[in-house]
């Protein structure tokens, strides 16, 4: 199963390239920098990211799977964040020099003759002049998103997406993480 960003989502991310990063915010984005609703404001571009779930049964049973929905915040959303103080200015003023997708491929095989592959975009990396900001899913089965600030972008330093994929003697999982560059405008 594939759960990846759409072409319009990629276009929204592409439009951030070349913009000056101003802040990250969210109406409930507290000090742990995790919420189901996050805003990114860069120059003339504003982006709303909402964590959500959908139900599927590709594993052989019904379960909820995380997804990131894209949109645009309205002035009320931003005003609530500003009034509550849930605004983060780290790396403010730096230019977005690139965007990369954080993609995970999870493969399962077992003694029960069932096998599957789940490909999901877990988030993205805003590459800035002197650091980066990562917006990613906290888990594969919930709606929470997280913000991670990094001075040096390394996929190895990005927190892993929590999944309930546990291997044992009869069930084998492999997870491949990759960083995919989104080309500029």
C-alpha positions in Angstrom: 0.0 0.0 0.0 1.2 3.5 -0.7 0.5 6.5 1.5 2.6 9.2 -0.1 2.2 13.0 -0.7 0.2 14.0 -3.7 1.6 16.2 -6.6 -0.3 19.2 -5.2 1.3 18.6 -1.7 4.7 18.5 -3.4 3.9 21.7 -5.2 3.0 23.4 -1.9 6.3 22.3 -0.5 8.2 23.4 -3.6 6.8 26.9 -3.2 8.6 27.3 0.2 12.0 27.1 -1.6 13.6 30.5 -1.8 11.2 32.0 0.9 12.5 33.4 4.2 11.4 31.2 7.1 9.5 33.2 9.7 8.1 30.8 12.3 6.4 27.5 13.1 3.2 27.6 15.2 0.1 25.6 16.2 -2.8 26.2 18.5 -1.7 23.3 20.7 2.0 23.1 19.8 3.5 23.1 23.3 7.1 22.8 24.4 7.4 19.1 23.3 6.7 20.4 19.7 4.1 17.8 18.9 0.5 18.4 17.9 -2.0 17.3 15.3 -2.0 20.8 13.7 1.1 22.7 12.7 1.6 25.9 10.7 4.7 26.9 8.8 5.1 30.5 7.8 7.8 31.4 5.2 7.7 34.8 3.5 4.5 34.9 1.4 3.8 31.2 1.9 1.9 29.7 4.7 1.3 26.0 5.1 -1.1 24.1 7.4 -0.2 20.5 8.2 -2.8 18.3 9.9 -2.2 14.8 11.2 -5.0 12.5 10.6 -5.7 8.7 10.3 -7.5 6.5 7.8 -8.6 2.9 8.1 -7.2 0.1 5.9 -6.7 -3.7 6.2 -3.6 -4.4 4.0 -2.0 -6.1 7.0 -4.8 -8.7 7.1 -6.9 -6.8 9.7 -8.4 -3.4 10.1 -6.2 -0.7 11.6 -5.7 3.1 11.5 -2.8 4.5 9.6 -1.3 8.0 9.9 -1.4 10.6 7.1 -0.4 14.3 6.8 -3.0 16.5 5.2 -1.9 19.8 3.7 -3.8 23.1 3.6 -3.5 26.8 4.3 -4.1 28.3 7.8 -6.6 31.1 8.1 -6.0 34.3 10.2 -8.0 32.9 13.1 -5.7 29.8 13.3 -2.6 32.0 13.3 -4.0 34.5 15.7 -4.9 31.8 18.3 -1.3 30.4 18.1 0.1 33.9 18.5 -2.1 34.8 21.4 -1.4 31.5 23.2 2.4 31.9 22.7 2.7 28.7 20.6 5.1 30.2 18.1 8.7 29.1 17.6 11.2 31.4 15.9 14.2 29.2 15.8 16.0 29.7 12.4 13.7 32.7 11.7 15.1 34.8 8.9 16.9 32.0 7.2 16.1 31.1 3.6 14.6 27.8 2.6 17.2 26.3 0.3 15.6 23.0 -0.3 12.9 20.5 0.7 13.2 16.7 1.1 10.6 14.1 1.7 11.2 11.5 4.5 9.8 8.2 3.2 9.7 4.8 4.9 9.1 1.5 3.3 8.0 -1.3 5.7 8.1 -4.9 4.4 6.5 -7.8 6.1 6.9 -11.6 5.5 5.8 -14.4 7.8 5.1 -18.0 8.1 1.4 -17.3 7.6 2.0 -16.9 3.8 1.0 -13.3 4.1 3.4 -10.6 2.9 2.9 -6.9 2.3 4.8 -3.6 1.7 3.7 -0.3 3.1 5.3 2.9 1.6 4.5 6.1 3.5 5.8 9.7 3.5 6.5 10.2 7.2 7.3 13.9 6.8 9.5 16.4 5.2 12.7 18.4 5.8 13.0 22.1 5.3 16.6 22.8 4.5 17.6 26.3 5.7 20.6 28.4 5.3 22.1 27.2 8.6 20.1 24.2 9.7 16.8 22.5 9.1 13.3 21.9 10.4 11.7 18.5 10.2 7.9 18.0 10.3 7.1 14.3 10.7 4.6 11.8 12.0 5.1 10.7 15.6 3.7 7.3 14.8 2.4 5.1 12.0 -1.0 4.7 13.7 -2.0 8.1 15.2 -2.6 11.7 14.1 0.3 13.4 16.0 3.0 15.3 14.2 6.3 16.5 15.6 8.7 19.4 14.9 12.4 18.7 15.1 15.0 21.5 14.7 18.5 20.4 13.5 21.7 22.2 12.9 23.0 19.5 10.6 20.6 17.6 8.5 21.1 13.9 8.9 18.4 11.3 8.3 20.0 9.2 11.1 19.3 12.0 13.6 15.6 12.3 12.7 13.4 10.6 15.3 12.1 7.3 14.1 8.4 6.9 13.4 6.8 4.8 16.0 5.2 1.7 14.6 3.6 -1.4 16.1 5.5 -3.7 13.7 7.2 -6.1 16.1 9.2 -9.0 14.7 9.4 -12.5 16.2 10.4 -15.9 15.1 7.5 -16.2 12.6 7.1 -12.5 11.6 9.8 -10.5 9.8 9.8 -6.8 9.2 12.3 -4.5 7.5 12.2 -0.7 7.5 14.0 1.4 4.9 14.2 5.1 5.4 15.1 7.5 2.6 15.4 11.2 2.0 14.0 12.3 -1.4 14.8 15.8 -2.7 11.9 17.8 -4.0 13.2 19.9 -6.9 12.8 23.7 -6.8 10.3 25.8 -8.7 
